[in-house]
Amino acid sequence: MLIEHRGRKPVVPESAYVAPTAVLCGAVTLGERARVLHGAVLTAEDGEVTTGSDVVVMENALVRGRAGHPATLGDAVLVGPHAHVNGATVENEVFVATGVSIFPGATAGTRSELRINSVLMVNSRLAAGAVVPIGWIAAGDPARLFSPDQHEELWQVQRDLDFPGTVYGLPRDIPMRTVMAGQCEFYGAHRDDRVLDAPPSPSPQDPPPTA
């Protein structure tokens, strides 16, 4: 499904494939031979989503562009099932495994690997070629690696990365009702979305076009 959002439409080259149950919403631009599989969502809320060439976004993954934090996937990137790339930069040849979360302002360096259910925190930079183990967290610039049981050590780094300010534009400790009032107003912009006609896919049985 292709959707116009905030007056912007997805751009899909002929060499790309978007599954019938995938969604491209707003200022989303796919690279050559990109593949967006069933249930995946690429949504440009108020920041663009751009992929390079030979990218695969697998089933039920989410790639979200934000104001000040567009989502950019380089060439030859794999985004695994149920992964979440939110306002982040993923450089060339990066492996983003099942269930990975990459938060706004983060960068995953060239040929890095984020393994199953790992996290790259907001405003963090993972070095080129680095590996985040299964279930671990990378935080900081340059990113340090933390196992899930290192909460106190992680918090000493994570606190200064300013998740609420980066994601919601609000200081820490704002009441949840205030946060959600703003979020509901923001996502209410989708009420004006317009579903576009998807370009027809040629069937193997279709005769070749004639001049």
Residue, then its C-alpha position, 0 to 999 in steps of 0.5 A: m500500500l502506498i500512502e500520501h502523507r503531509g503532501r508527499k508520496p513514496v517513490v518506488p523504482e521499477s526494479a524494486y518490489v513492495a509486497p501487497t501487505a507492506v506500507l510505504c507512507g509519505a516521503v519514502t524513497l526506495g533504491e534500486r532492487a529494494r525489497v519490502l516484504h509482507g507487513a513491513v512499514l516504512t513511514a515518513e512522519d515528518g522526516e524522510v525515509t531513504t534506502g540504498s540499492d539491494v536493500v531487504v526490509m523483512e516481514n513486519a519491520l518498521v522504518r520511521g523517519r522523524a523531523g531532524h532524524p530521517a531514516t537512511l538505509g545504505d546499500a546492501v542492508l538487511v533489516g530483519p523481521h520485527a526490527h525497528v529503525n527509528g530516525a537512524t542512519v544505517e550505513n552500507e552492508v549492515f546486518v540488522a537482525t530479528g527484533v533489533s531496535i535502533f533509535p533516533g539520532a543513532t548511526a550503525g557503521t558500515r559492515s556492523e552487525l546488530r544481532i537478535n533483539s539487540v539495541l542501539m540507543v538514541n544518539s549513539r554511534l556504532a563503529a564500522g565493523a562492530v558487533v552487538p551480541i544477542g540481546w545486548i545494548a550499545a550506547g554512547d558515541p562511540a558506543r559501548l556494549f552492555s549486557p542486559d544485566q548492567h542496568e546501572e552502568l548503562w544508565q550512567v551513559q544512557r541518561d545523558l543521551d536524552f531519549p525524551g528530548t530527542v524523541y518527544g522534544l520534552p524534558r525528562d519527568i514530564p507526565m505521561r498524559t502530557v507526552m501522549a496528548g502531544q503524540c496523539e495530536f502529532y499522529g492525528a496528521h494521518r487523518d488526512d492521508r490519501v491511499l494511492d493506486a499501486p502500480p500494477s505488477p506484470s504477470p508472467q502470463d502477460p504478453p510482452p508490450t507492443a509498440 
